[in-house]
Amino acid sequence: MREPLTSALTRAARAVTARVEQVLSPEGLTLDQWLVLVALAGERGLTMSDLTARTTASGPTLTRVVDRLVATAVVYREVDPEDRRRVRVYLSPRGRALHKRLATKVDDVEAELLGRSGAKVLDVLHRLGAE
């Protein structure tokens, strides 16, 4: 009998998380912190709402994650110049260097986990996430 999709995806997510955290933990990062760095790496600042959408972290969790990244000078906050009611989060030069240093290692872990069927697996996952 085939394993139900929910069980298989949960098991796979936990396995990927554990492997990626092995790369991140020597740098003192959690997976949630890494997801924030990834979201910010290609942007010129994001609001907390944008980060919530991109990381799927809850509001309170994301606030704690960003607070910790601010405390370690990996990211910084500034008032949005176009809407002073909003705050934007930016990757600092230190954060950009950290992301660059770890991105290749995380990519290697992901490529190893996906193997030769990587593109097909990612297509299915993206399709599931879009629904």
VENWO-V643153 format. One record per pair of residues at least 6 apart in sequence whose C-alpha atoms are under 7 Angstrom apart, sorted by the first residue. I is the first residue (numbers start at 1). J is the second residue. Records with the same first field share a line. If there is no record, write none. Layout:
I=J  J
//
This chain:
20=106  109
21=30  31
23=105  106
24=30
32=65
33=65
35=55
36=51  55
37=99
39=51  54
40=46  90  91
41=91  96
44=90
45=88  89  90
46=88  89  90
47=87  88  89
48=88
52=58  59  62
69=75
70=76
73=92  94
74=91  92  94  95
75=89  90  91  92  95
76=89  90  91  92
77=87  88  89  90
78=87  88  89
79=86  87  88
80=86  87  88
//
